[in-house]
Amino acid sequence: MKSYANMRFGYGIGLAYPPVWLETLQISRGFENRLAPGMVIVLHAYLQLDHEDIGIIQGGTWALTTDGLQQLVGGGDLLLETV
């Protein structure tokens, strides 16, 4: 793979406030936080054509419960496994 995009794979959904409106939970390479029941997260994959300014993001919103992950929005019929 000659080129790649450095990106996050997901983020938490919660409250944010100025000066930075971004959610503090960012899921990316080197992510070391532990996810726990009660959290709601967005997981996504990003594909971009090499040397182009166009791409696609596919993902969905998930709730982490004591029984595993529950899909809330998007993603289609996709089985995610808690590890």
Buried (B, 14 or more C-beta within 10 A) or exposed (E): EEEEEEEBBBBBBEEEEEEEEEBEBEBEEEEEEEBEEEBBBBBBEEEBEEEEEEEEEEBBBBBBEEEEBEBBEBBEEEEEEEE
